[in-house]
Each structure stands twice: as structure tokens, then as C-alpha cells.
Amino acid sequence: MNISNYDCLFEPLQIGPVTAPNRFYQVPHCNGMGHLRPQSLAAMRGVKAEGGWGVVCTEMMEIHPTSDVTPYIEGRLWDDGDMAGLQLMTDAVHQYGSLAGVELAHSGSSTGNLYSREVPLAPSHTACYDNLPFSARAMDKKDISNFRHWHRQAALRAKAAGFDIIYVYLGHDLTLLQHFLSPRHNRRTDEYGGSLVNRVRLMKQVLQDTKEAVGDRCAVACRFAVDELIASGGLRCGDEGREVIEMLSEIPDLWDVNISDWSNDSQTSRFAEEGYQEPFTSFVKQVTKKPVVGVGRYTSPDKMVSLIKGGVLDMIGAARPSIADPFLPNKIREGRFDDIRECIGCNICVTGDMNSSPIRCTQNPTLGEEWRKGWHPEIIPAKNTDDAVLVVGAGPAGMELAMSLGKRGYQVTLAEASKQLGGRVLQESALPGLNAWKRVADYRELWLRKAPNVELYFDSSLNARDILSFDIPHVYLATGAYWRRDGISRSTPFSVEGLDSSKLFTPDDIFAGKLPSGKVMLFDDDNFYMGGVIAEKLVAAGCQVSFVTNDALVSPWTVYTMEQHRIQTRLLELGVTIYTQQNLSRIEADHCVLACVYTDKKQIVDTDALVMVTEKLPHEQLYQTLIAEREIKSDLWTQSGISTLTAVGDCFAPGTIANAVYSGHLNARQHDEKHPLLEVPFKRERILI
């Protein structure tokens, strides 16, 4: 492959008074660290700069107590006391020659100021988001003047903290400036409401204020959602979205364009392909001479080149791909394409921000651990001994464990019972919309097959006698988990009355190609993605599907991956009958009895088959057998050469694929390390009194 084909990605670009060293731009993204965990934040952003991202930005940065987004943990620039923590980030980014960007934000009525207890502000009187039981008040002229002052002061503090690019933020339906621009939120009748010229007035003023305040040294970027994907009352790229950029085209030093709201901007791979935003944002380069950055979950180097050479973008924007592989730019520059950990678009990263916890990634288990555990995505300590390692099971935990141990230099034997590597990843990636998830297995398999110190064995279903005969000192069991068939679940601590295995199916049956027919009830008490994708598969197979959940929503935990609305919409469009707030009470030969979770009122639904998506249990029989045999004969392991036996991943505790990958990586890092047992196995960030 001719590496020079990618030279355009590494050309510097002038952005106002600053110069980006290349065309890789980590756009602002939330991370659950923010003002509470500044050292973790700085280390995470610094690793991206080290990995070659020419611009590395913060998450949204609250500019004032009236923009407090508690319980979410974002950045803060309320006063001078916030600058020291942010200086940690800019120093970390500048260490590698990258530019640091900051996304200043006032959240208007999208937040309730639950910490500050300030009254929320909005263009017009309106209820606050998230069903908060109070309203934001309409801003008067003094409030508008105050807001402009707060934004200017935040920009000056950002400049003093070392930032090179200062944002004016109008995206994701989350900011006061966007609310002024939107006719859905702005019902004013003065010079800030009504016509587009009036509604854009405050945006223009704040852009000019920011340039006047910091434009001598800092570039001023505008993050703007050109399309809200709303049929009426929202901005559209073909009309007002375009007109805004035409009106202000040369004021910012850079346009960062996307679509709104956040669930549209960060769609999962289940619902959107790479480059899905191009139809909405590709016009921008036609109406401005300023640099343009855009996103679309880009992972293909060839696609990136085509965007630059085709005049669609000047810089390749990325949040999730920079999370999955902070070293993506350097790997492209060095021609190490097989080493790229491609984003799978699962949005596990988003769940961190949604749950006010540090960011996580399915592909990159080191994310969020850069400071508190000292983990690096590309560097792992060398081995401490020459002892060999046996890993049983080549699912996500086993593959990550074998790969990471191999990178440390250990001689690893990886035994897999089937004919392929991947385990549950292969099963789940075959379900509707989840094909990109196979990248978890593909990335690791590429490395494992090339590694000289890793031996792969297929069709190797090992028993306890086999393992005892290997004479390998360290044994890890990554044998996975299986779905329960007994009806026990979160909501049902006992087996369901009338449970008949002849008409009962679990996800394991679906994976094995054993599909029900006719009228099928799917009972989902897992509450993540599995129930929804299996329902889709059953409809495609010709089944008449009823979806039952004890929650008020289908797949409720996918609220945190921002796809719940799409999942429920798709099932309804497919003709699936949905029963919410119902438990499975009893099963009969030709029907199931449901019970309301509140009143216990019963209803009967005709069924030919039942699919139970409830809980998983670990495949721990092999582990327990080996433990039991040692208890019977205390020196059995010693005689067989075994020093340690460890269960990892779903075999230890069933969870997400991200949990399994993390478990494999954690055990690889801890293997043979002689650290003392710590009550808290990582550094904590504390508030000092």
C-alpha cells in the first residue's frame, strides 16, 4: 500500500491565528470526568495528542452557575478557580504539539441548575428538560447582556488556561444560543425573536464578542447543528440551517458542523453507517472560505482522504473513533492499518456521561484508566517470568487476555471449543444491525494469528483432566456464559408457573439457528439491546411477535446509548405488539398470562412459543470442577504444574462485551505482577479540605 496516498491527512492547516499540525480533529465529547476528575481528564486527552490528533477538544464547558448541568459531570469555567484543572489538560495536549480546544456552553432550559439552584434561563418562558418540575424564565435585555459578559469572561479564562481554539456552541438542542436560534424555543417578539435575522442576532453577537476578546491568539470555532431532523419547527440543512452559515460564513475561524440532537449526531452503528451525516453537512464548504470539520464515525483512511480531496471537509472530526483508538492518526501515518481499533458504534462510551461515571469503550479497555491505573493504549509492561499461560475460551475476554499477554511477551496457548475465534461477538454480530460489532473479534484475531508466541487451537473443548495434563503453570478460564432457561429474572425470583421447555427458546437457541414459528412472545427482562434485536430477527423469519417488558419502555437501558427511541419505533414499524409494565405470570399450552406490575391485573396473550431474554449464568463448571478436585487432593495442582487458576469475563461474572474485554485486559496487566493487595486498586481524585 502506498502510504503517500494519505499525505493530505498530515498537512498542516491554518485556523485563524493558530495552525493545526494535521487534519485529525477530536471534536468535543463528554466523558464523565469533567470538573470532578481533572487529572483523569487531562491524561485521557493527552494520550490522544500523543496518538497524533492535531486538535484535541474538551467536553462542553459550563460558563456560569446558571448553566449547571448536574447530575452530569462536565467541565466548568465559572470563575478563575476553575482554570488550574483545565491547565492540566492544555499542558498535556501541548506536550505533543497539538492544539487544545474548549467548548464553551450555556445550557439554557436543557438543565435545571440542580447544584447551583439558580433559576434557569431561556429565550422564552418554558418548562425545563427531563421532566423537571419547574421552568426556565424568559431572559430580559439585562439577562442577555449578562450572558454575553459571562461568555466573554469564560473565553478570556480559557485563553489564560492555554486553549488555542475557543468554541461558540450551538448544537445538540442543548444550548441557550441554539434555543435563541430555534423557532421551537424562541417565541420572542423583540429584536431577538421572530425572523431568522433576529433569531441569529445573539449568535452573531457572541461570535463577535469572542473574536474581540481572544481572537488575537486563539481561533474561534462555531459548532453548529445544520439540521435538527425535525419535520416542522426545526432547522433544516436545505433552508434555515444553510442560511445561518451563509449569513455568518466568514466570522468564525472554523465551522464544526453536525446534526441535532445528540442522539442524531451520535447514532449507533445499528441505525447508521459510516459517513451518515454527509448528506446534511456536505454543503457547508460551498458557502464558506473558512475550514470545516465534520463527523460521521469515520474509521476508514481511504474515506478520510476522499473527504479532504473531494472538498467536503478540511479536517476529519471524530469523537468515538478517537475513543476506540487514540493512536488512529499515527497508525495511518505509519501504514499500520491492521493495528487500528475501529469504533464499533455501540455507544458504551456515551453511557459513562449518561450515568455520571468515567467513560468506557468496548474496543479500548484502557480508556478512562490512563491516570488512575497508569494504563496506556499502546504500551503494556513486559513479562516478569518465562512461565507459559493457557487461556481456555476465545470470546472477547479470552482474545483480549491472550493478545495482551502475548504483547507482554508470554508464551500463550489459546484453546477454543469451536472452529472460530470470537465467542459471543460472532453470535451477536450476526443479529440485525450489529455487524460492526464483529470488529471486536477481527482486530484481536488479526494480531493473534500473526503473533509468534501465541498458539491457537480450535475444536478444543477441554475438560479438567485435559487442563491438568497440560503442565502449564497459569490457567485462565474464559468460557463465557449462557442464557437462563428457568424463567428466573430480575422481576421474577422464582421459575414461572407452567414453564414448558418444548415451547421455550432463549437467545442461545436463536444463535444456534433454532427459531420458533407462529405467534411468538418475547419476554425481555434483560432490558438492554438483546430483546429488541432478537424480536427483529423473529419478524424477519416470519413470526408474529409480541414483546413483553415489565418496564415502561422497550429496552430501557438503551436510553443510555441514545437508541431507545429508535428501537421502539422500529419494532412498532415492524408490526410487533408491545406490552409494557407486564410480568410473565403463567404459561399455558396455547397462551401466556401477563400480570400488570402495579395492579396484578391479568391478561391472556395467545402464543405458540416463548422466547425468554432474562439473565445469564457463567459457564463455570470447568472452573468449579478444578477447584473441587484440588480440595479433594490438595497437591493435585502442584503435581500438574498449575500455579494459578483464574476465571475471567462472563465466566467470572456475565456482563457486556465491554466488561468482558476489560476483564481480559485487567487480568493480563495483573498477571505475575507483585503488587501489594490494595483496598482501592487505583488512584482516586479527592477534594482536599
C-alpha positions in Angstrom: 0.0 0.0 0.0 1.3 3.4 -0.9 1.5 5.4 2.3 1.9 8.7 0.3 -1.8 8.4 -0.6 -2.6 9.6 2.9 -0.2 12.6 2.9 -3.1 15.0 2.6 -4.3 13.9 6.1 -1.0 15.1 7.6 -0.8 18.6 6.0 -1.0 21.5 8.5 -4.0 23.8 8.4 -4.2 27.4 9.4 -7.2 28.1 11.7 -7.3 31.8 12.4 -4.2 32.7 14.3 -3.2 29.1 15.0 -2.1 26.2 12.9 -3.2 22.6 13.3 -0.4 20.1 12.6 -2.6 17.8 10.7 -6.2 17.1 9.6 -7.3 14.9 12.6 -9.6 16.7 14.9 -11.0 15.2 18.1 -14.3 17.2 18.4 -15.7 18.0 21.8 -17.1 14.9 23.6 -18.3 14.2 27.1 -16.6 11.7 29.3 -18.0 11.6 32.8 -14.8 13.1 34.3 -15.1 16.9 33.8 -14.5 19.3 36.7 -14.6 16.4 39.3 -11.7 14.4 37.8 -9.4 16.8 36.1 -6.3 14.6 36.3 -8.1 11.7 34.7 -9.4 14.0 32.0 -6.0 15.5 31.2 -4.4 12.1 30.9 -7.1 10.8 28.6 -6.9 13.9 26.3 -3.1 13.9 26.4 -3.0 10.3 25.2 -5.0 11.4 22.1 -2.5 14.2 21.4 0.3 11.6 21.7 -1.5 9.4 19.3 -1.5 12.1 16.6 -4.8 14.0 16.9 -3.9 17.5 15.7 -6.7 19.1 17.7 -8.0 17.8 21.0 -11.0 19.4 22.5 -12.8 19.3 25.9 -16.3 18.3 26.6 -19.0 21.1 27.0 -17.7 23.7 29.5 -20.3 25.3 31.7 -19.6 29.1 31.7 -21.7 30.1 34.7 -23.8 28.8 37.6 -26.9 29.3 35.5 -25.6 26.7 33.2 -25.1 24.0 35.8 -25.8 20.6 34.2 -25.8 18.5 37.4 -26.1 15.4 37.7 -24.0 15.2 34.6 -20.3 15.8 35.1 -19.0 18.3 32.5 -16.3 20.9 32.5 -16.6 24.2 34.3 -15.3 27.7 33.8 -17.4 29.6 36.3 -14.5 31.6 37.7 -10.7 31.8 37.9 -10.6 28.9 40.4 -11.5 26.5 37.6 -8.5 27.4 35.4 -5.9 25.3 37.2 -7.6 22.0 36.4 -8.0 22.9 32.8 -4.4 23.9 32.6 -3.6 20.3 33.2 -5.3 19.4 30.0 -3.8 22.1 27.8 -0.3 21.2 29.1 -0.9 17.5 28.3 -2.1 18.3 24.8 0.6 20.8 24.0 3.3 18.4 25.1 2.8 16.6 21.8 2.4 19.7 19.6 -1.4 19.5 19.3 -3.9 22.3 19.6 -6.3 22.4 22.6 -9.9 23.4 22.1 -12.6 24.3 24.6 -16.4 24.1 24.0 -18.0 26.9 26.0 -21.6 26.2 26.7 -24.6 27.6 28.4 -27.4 25.0 28.6 -30.4 27.3 29.0 -33.6 25.3 29.7 -32.0 22.0 29.0 -30.8 21.9 32.5 -32.2 22.7 35.9 -29.2 24.0 37.8 -29.7 21.4 40.5 -26.4 22.1 42.2 -26.3 25.9 41.9 -30.0 26.4 42.4 -30.0 29.3 40.1 -33.2 29.9 38.1 -32.7 28.5 34.5 -32.7 30.9 31.6 -34.3 30.7 28.2 -35.3 32.9 25.3 -39.0 32.5 26.3 -40.8 31.1 29.3 -40.6 27.3 29.0 -40.5 24.1 31.0 -37.1 22.6 31.6 -36.0 19.4 30.0 -36.0 15.9 31.6 -39.4 16.4 33.2 -38.0 18.7 35.8 -40.9 20.2 37.8 -40.0 23.8 37.2 -39.5 26.2 34.3 -36.8 28.5 32.9 -37.7 32.1 32.7 -37.6 34.3 29.7 -34.5 36.5 29.5 -34.8 40.2 29.5 -32.2 42.6 28.0 -30.2 42.7 31.2 -30.0 38.8 31.2 -28.9 38.9 27.6 -26.2 41.4 28.4 -25.1 39.3 31.4 -24.9 36.2 29.2 -22.7 37.9 26.7 -20.5 39.0 29.6 -20.3 35.5 31.1 -19.4 34.0 27.7 -16.7 36.6 27.1 -15.2 36.1 30.6 -15.1 32.3 30.1 -13.4 32.8 26.8 -10.7 35.0 28.4 -10.2 32.4 31.2 -9.9 29.7 28.5 -7.3 31.7 26.7 -5.4 32.2 30.0 -5.6 28.5 30.7 -3.8 27.8 27.4 -6.5 26.9 25.0 -5.9 27.5 21.3 -9.4 27.2 19.9 -12.5 28.7 21.7 -15.9 27.4 20.8 -19.3 29.1 20.4 -21.6 26.2 20.7 -25.0 25.7 19.0 -25.6 22.0 18.8 -27.5 19.0 20.1 -30.5 21.1 21.2 -28.8 21.6 24.5 -27.6 25.2 24.4 -29.0 28.6 25.1 -27.7 30.0 21.8 -29.3 27.2 19.8 -32.6 27.9 21.7 -32.5 31.5 20.6 -32.0 30.4 17.0 -34.8 27.8 17.1 -38.4 28.9 16.4 -39.4 25.9 18.6 -37.8 27.5 21.6 -37.8 31.2 20.7 -41.2 32.9 20.9 -39.9 36.4 21.4 -41.3 39.5 19.7 -38.3 41.8 20.2 -35.2 42.1 18.1 -34.0 38.7 19.3 -37.1 36.8 18.0 -39.3 36.3 15.0 -37.4 36.4 11.8 -34.2 34.4 11.2 -32.2 37.7 11.1 -33.5 38.4 14.6 -33.0 34.9 16.0 -29.5 34.7 14.7 -28.6 38.1 16.3 -27.3 36.7 19.6 -25.3 34.0 17.9 -23.6 36.7 15.8 -23.0 39.0 18.8 -21.4 36.2 20.8 -19.2 35.2 17.9 -18.0 38.8 17.5 -17.6 39.2 21.3 -15.4 36.1 21.4 -13.3 37.1 18.5 -12.8 40.5 20.0 -11.8 39.0 23.4 -9.4 36.2 22.3 -9.0 36.4 18.6 -5.6 37.8 18.7 -4.1 34.5 19.9 -7.0 32.0 19.8 -9.1 30.7 16.9 -12.8 31.0 17.3 -14.8 27.9 16.3 -18.6 27.6 15.9 -20.1 24.2 16.5 -23.5 24.3 14.7 -26.1 21.7 14.0 -27.2 22.5 10.4 -30.2 20.1 10.6 -32.4 19.0 13.6 -34.1 16.2 11.7 -37.5 17.5 12.7 -40.3 17.7 10.2 -41.6 21.0 11.3 -40.3 23.7 13.6 -36.6 22.7 13.3 -33.7 23.9 11.4 -33.1 22.1 8.1 -29.9 22.0 6.1 -31.8 22.9 3.0 -33.2 26.1 4.4 -32.5 28.0 7.6 -29.6 25.7 8.5 -27.9 26.8 5.3 -29.0 30.4 5.6 -27.3 30.8 9.1 -24.0 29.7 7.7 -24.4 31.9 4.6 -25.2 34.9 6.9 -22.2 34.3 9.2 -19.9 32.4 6.9 -16.7 34.3 7.5 -17.0 35.3 11.2 -15.8 32.1 12.9 -12.3 30.8 12.1 -13.7 27.3 11.8 -17.1 25.7 11.3 -17.7 22.4 13.2 -20.9 21.2 11.7 -23.2 18.3 12.6 -26.8 17.3 13.1 -29.0 17.6 16.2 -29.9 16.4 18.7 -27.1 14.3 20.3 -28.9 11.0 19.6 -28.9 12.0 15.9 -25.3 13.2 15.9 -24.0 10.1 17.6 -26.2 7.4 16.1 -25.2 3.8 16.8 -24.0 1.5 14.0 -27.2 -0.4 14.5 -29.0 2.5 12.8 -26.4 4.4 10.8 -23.5 3.7 8.5 -20.1 5.5 8.5 -20.5 8.9 7.0 -24.2 9.2 7.7 -24.0 13.0 8.3 -22.6 13.8 4.9 -26.0 14.4 3.2 -26.7 17.1 5.7 -23.3 18.8 6.1 -21.6 18.5 2.7 -22.9 21.9 1.5 -21.0 23.9 4.1 -17.7 24.1 2.1 -19.7 25.7 -0.7 -20.7 28.7 1.3 -17.7 29.5 3.4 -14.0 30.0 2.9 -13.2 29.0 6.4 -12.0 25.5 7.4 -14.8 23.0 8.0 -14.7 19.9 10.3 -17.4 17.3 10.4 -18.1 13.9 11.9 -19.6 10.6 10.8 -17.9 7.8 12.8 -15.1 7.7 10.2 -12.7 4.8 10.6 -11.6 4.2 7.0 -8.4 6.0 6.0 -9.4 5.9 2.3 -12.8 7.6 3.2 -11.0 10.3 5.1 -8.7 11.0 2.1 -11.7 11.2 -0.2 -13.4 13.8 2.1 -10.4 16.0 2.1 -9.6 15.7 -1.6 -13.2 15.9 -2.5 -13.6 19.3 -0.8 -16.2 18.0 1.6 -14.2 18.7 4.8 -10.9 20.3 5.7 -10.5 18.2 8.9 -11.7 14.8 9.9 -13.7 15.2 13.0 -14.1 12.3 15.4 -15.3 11.6 18.9 -16.0 7.9 19.1 -13.2 6.7 16.7 -10.7 8.7 18.8 -12.0 6.9 21.9 -11.7 3.5 20.3 -8.2 4.2 19.1 -6.4 7.3 20.4 -3.5 6.4 18.1 -5.5 6.1 14.9 -3.7 9.1 13.2 -0.2 7.7 13.9 -1.2 4.3 12.7 -2.4 5.7 9.4 0.8 7.7 9.1 2.9 4.6 9.7 0.8 2.4 7.5 -0.2 0.1 10.4 -3.8 -0.2 9.2 -4.3 -3.7 10.7 -3.5 -2.2 14.1 -6.4 0.3 14.1 -9.1 -0.5 16.7 -12.1 0.6 14.7 -15.1 2.0 16.6 -18.0 -0.4 16.6 -20.6 2.3 17.2 -22.1 0.7 20.3 -22.2 3.9 22.3 -20.9 2.3 25.5 -18.8 5.4 25.7 -21.9 7.5 25.9 -23.3 5.5 28.9 -20.5 6.9 31.1 -21.7 10.5 30.6 -25.3 9.4 30.9 -24.6 7.7 34.3 -22.1 10.4 35.6 -19.3 7.9 35.6 -15.9 7.8 33.8 -16.0 7.0 30.1 -15.6 3.4 28.9 -15.1 1.8 25.5 -15.7 -1.8 24.2 -12.7 -1.7 21.9 -10.3 0.2 24.1 -10.2 -1.2 27.6 -7.6 1.4 28.7 -9.9 4.3 28.2 -10.5 6.2 31.5 -7.7 4.3 33.1 -4.8 6.4 31.8 -4.3 8.3 35.0 -5.9 6.3 37.8 -4.3 2.9 36.7 -1.5 4.3 34.6 -2.7 2.3 31.5 -1.6 3.3 28.0 -3.5 2.0 24.9 -0.3 1.1 23.1 2.2 0.3 25.8 2.0 -2.7 28.3 4.7 -3.8 30.7 7.0 -6.7 29.6 6.7 -10.1 31.2 8.1 -10.8 34.6 8.7 -14.6 34.1 9.1 -17.2 31.4 6.0 -19.2 32.7 3.6 -20.2 29.9 -0.1 -19.4 30.0 -3.2 -21.3 28.9 -6.3 -19.4 28.1 -9.5 -21.5 27.6 -12.1 -19.8 25.5 -11.7 -17.3 22.7 -14.5 -14.9 23.2 -13.9 -11.2 23.8 -12.3 -11.8 27.3 -10.2 -14.7 26.2 -9.0 -13.0 23.0 -8.1 -9.7 24.8 -6.4 -11.7 27.5 -4.3 -13.8 25.1 -3.4 -10.8 23.0 -2.4 -8.6 25.9 -0.4 -11.4 27.5 1.2 -12.0 24.1 2.2 -8.3 23.8 3.8 -8.6 27.2 5.9 -11.5 25.8 4.4 -14.5 27.4 4.1 -17.8 25.6 0.3 -18.2 25.3 -1.9 -21.2 24.3 -5.4 -20.2 23.4 -7.9 -23.1 23.2 -11.3 -22.6 21.6 -14.1 -25.2 21.6 -15.5 -24.1 18.3 -13.9 -23.6 14.8 -13.7 -19.8 15.1 -12.4 -17.1 17.4 -14.9 -14.6 18.8 -17.4 -16.4 21.0 -20.4 -14.2 21.8 -19.1 -11.5 19.5 -19.7 -13.7 16.5 -23.1 -14.7 17.7 -24.3 -11.2 18.4 -22.8 -9.5 15.4 -24.9 -11.8 13.2 -28.1 -10.2 14.6 -29.8 -7.3 12.8 -27.8 -4.1 12.8 -24.9 -5.4 14.9 -22.5 -6.4 12.1 -19.9 -3.7 13.0 -19.5 -5.4 16.4 -17.5 -8.1 14.7 -14.6 -5.6 14.7 -14.0 -6.6 18.3 -13.1 -10.1 17.2 -11.5 -9.1 13.9 -9.0 -6.7 15.4 -7.8 -9.2 18.0 -7.8 -12.2 15.6 -5.5 -10.3 13.2 -3.0 -9.7 16.0 -3.2 -13.3 17.4 -2.7 -15.0 14.1 0.5 -13.1 13.5 1.9 -13.4 17.0 4.8 -15.9 17.1 4.3 -16.5 20.8 0.6 -17.4 20.7 -0.6 -20.8 19.7 -4.3 -21.2 18.6 -6.2 -24.4 19.0 -9.7 -24.9 17.6 -12.2 -27.6 18.2 -10.6 -27.9 21.6 -13.3 -28.5 24.2 -11.1 -29.1 27.2 -12.2 -30.9 30.4 -10.5 -30.8 33.8 -8.3 -33.8 33.0 -7.1 -32.2 29.9 -6.1 -29.0 31.7 -4.3 -30.9 34.5 -2.3 -32.7 31.9 -1.0 -29.6 30.0 1.7 -28.8 32.6 1.1 -25.1 32.1 1.5 -23.0 35.3 -1.1 -20.4 34.7 -4.6 -21.2 33.5 -7.3 -18.7 32.7 -10.9 -19.8 32.0 -12.8 -17.5 29.7 -15.6 -20.0 28.9 -18.4 -17.4 28.7 -22.0 -17.6 29.9 -25.3 -18.9 28.9 -28.9 -17.6 29.0 -31.2 -18.9 31.7 -34.0 -21.3 30.7 -35.7 -21.4 34.1 -37.6 -18.2 33.9 -35.8 -16.6 36.8 -35.1 -12.9 36.2 -34.8 -9.5 37.8 -38.5 -9.3 38.2 -39.2 -13.0 38.8 -37.1 -14.6 41.6 -38.8 -18.0 41.0 -39.5 -20.1 38.0 -42.6 -19.1 36.0 -45.6 -21.4 36.5 -46.2 -23.8 33.6 -42.7 -23.4 32.1 -42.5 -26.0 29.3 -39.1 -26.5 27.6 -40.8 -27.7 24.4 -42.0 -24.3 23.6 -39.3 -22.3 25.3 -36.4 -20.6 23.5 -33.5 -18.5 24.7 -31.0 -16.3 22.8 -28.7 -19.3 22.8 -31.3 -21.2 20.7 -31.6 -18.3 18.3 -27.8 -18.1 17.9 -27.8 -21.8 17.1 -30.4 -21.3 14.4 -33.3 -22.8 16.3 -36.1 -20.4 15.6 -39.7 -20.6 16.8 -42.6 -20.1 14.4 -46.1 -18.7 14.5 -47.2 -16.5 17.4 -44.1 -15.8 19.4 -44.0 -14.0 22.7 -40.6 -12.5 23.7 -40.3 -11.7 27.4 -37.5 -9.2 28.0 -36.1 -8.7 31.5 -32.5 -8.1 30.3 -33.5 -4.6 29.3 -30.5 -3.8 27.0 -30.3 -4.5 23.3 -30.7 -8.3 23.1 -34.5 -8.4 23.3 -35.0 -5.8 20.6 -32.6 -7.3 18.0 -34.0 -10.8 18.5 -37.5 -9.5 18.0 -36.3 -8.0 14.7 -34.8 -11.3 13.7 -38.0 -13.2 14.5 -40.1 -10.8 12.4 -37.7 -11.3 9.5 -38.2 -15.1 9.9 -42.0 -14.7 9.6 -43.0 -14.8 13.2 -45.9 -12.8 14.7 -44.1 -11.2 17.6 -45.4 -9.9 20.9 -42.8 -8.1 23.0 -43.4 -8.1 26.8 -41.4 -6.0 29.3 -42.0 -5.1 32.9 -40.6 -1.6 32.2 -42.4 1.3 30.8 -40.1 1.3 27.7 -38.7 -1.3 25.4 -35.0 -1.9 26.0 -34.9 0.7 28.7 -31.1 0.6 29.3 -30.6 1.8 25.7 -31.7 5.2 26.9 -28.1 5.5 27.9 -26.8 4.5 24.5 -29.3 7.0 23.0 -31.1 4.5 20.8 -34.1 3.5 22.8 -36.5 5.7 20.8 -35.2 4.2 17.5 -35.5 0.6 18.9 -39.1 1.0 20.0 -40.0 2.9 16.8 -38.5 0.1 14.6 -40.4 -2.6 16.5 -43.7 -0.8 16.1 -43.0 -0.2 12.4 -42.3 -3.9 12.0 -45.7 -4.7 13.5 -44.5 -6.0 16.8 -47.2 -5.8 19.5 -45.7 -4.3 22.6 -46.9 -5.0 26.2 -45.2 -2.7 28.7 -45.3 -2.8 32.5 -46.2 -6.5 32.4 -44.7 -9.5 34.1 -44.9 -13.1 32.9 -47.3 -14.8 35.3 -48.1 -18.2 33.9 -47.6 -20.2 30.8 -50.2 -22.5 29.2 -50.2 -24.7 26.1 -51.5 -22.1 23.8 -51.2 -18.8 25.6 -49.3 -16.9 28.3 -50.8 -14.9 31.2 -49.4 -11.5 31.8 -49.8 -9.5 35.1 -49.6 -5.8 35.5 -46.6 -4.8 37.6 -48.8 -2.3 39.6 -52.2 -3.9 39.9 -51.5 -7.6 39.1 -54.4 -7.5 36.7 -54.2 -10.4 34.3 -54.5 -10.6 30.6 -54.1 -13.5 28.2 -52.0 -13.5 25.0 -52.2 -16.3 22.5 -48.7 -17.9 21.9 -47.2 -20.8 20.1 -43.7 -20.2 21.5 -42.0 -18.2 24.2 -38.5 -16.6 23.9 -37.1 -15.7 27.3 -34.4 -13.0 27.4 -33.7 -12.7 31.1 -30.4 -13.3 32.8 -27.1 -15.1 32.0 -25.2 -17.6 34.2 -21.5 -18.2 33.9 -20.1 -21.4 32.2 -18.2 -22.1 35.4 -18.5 -25.9 35.6 -14.9 -26.4 34.5 -13.6 -23.8 37.0 -15.7 -25.4 39.8 -14.5 -28.9 38.9 -10.9 -27.9 39.1 -11.4 -26.2 42.4 -13.2 -29.2 43.8 -10.5 -31.6 42.6 -7.9 -29.6 44.4 -9.9 -29.7 47.6 -10.1 -33.5 47.3 -6.4 -33.7 46.7 -4.6 -30.7 47.9 -1.4 -31.2 45.9 -3.1 -32.1 42.7 -2.4 -28.7 41.0 1.2 -28.8 42.1 1.7 -32.2 40.7 0.1 -31.0 37.4 2.3 -27.9 37.3 -0.6 -25.4 37.9 0.2 -22.4 40.0 -2.9 -20.2 39.3 -6.4 -20.7 38.1 -8.5 -17.7 37.2 -12.0 -17.1 35.8 -12.3 -14.1 33.6 -15.0 -12.3 31.6 -18.5 -13.7 31.5 -17.2 -16.9 33.1 -16.4 -14.8 36.2 -19.5 -12.5 36.0 -21.7 -12.1 32.9 -21.9 -8.6 31.6 -21.5 -6.5 28.4 -18.9 -7.2 25.8 -17.1 -4.1 27.1 -17.0 -5.7 30.6 -15.5 -8.9 29.1 -12.8 -7.1 27.1 -11.9 -5.0 30.2 -11.7 -8.2 32.3 -9.3 -9.8 29.9 -7.1 -6.8 29.8 -7.1 -6.3 33.5 -6.1 -9.8 34.1 -3.3 -9.6 31.5 -2.0 -6.4 33.2 -2.1 -8.0 36.7 -0.6 -11.3 35.6 2.6 -12.1 37.6 2.7 -8.5 39.0 4.0 -8.4 42.6 1.9 -5.5 43.8 0.5 -5.5 47.4 -3.2 -6.2 47.7 -4.8 -2.7 47.8 -8.3 -2.0 49.2 -8.7 0.6 46.3 -6.8 -0.7 43.3 -6.4 2.6 41.6 -5.6 6.3 42.3 -8.5 8.4 43.3 -9.1 12.1 42.8 -10.0 13.8 46.1 -11.4 17.1 47.2 -8.9 18.3 49.7 -10.2 20.2 52.8 
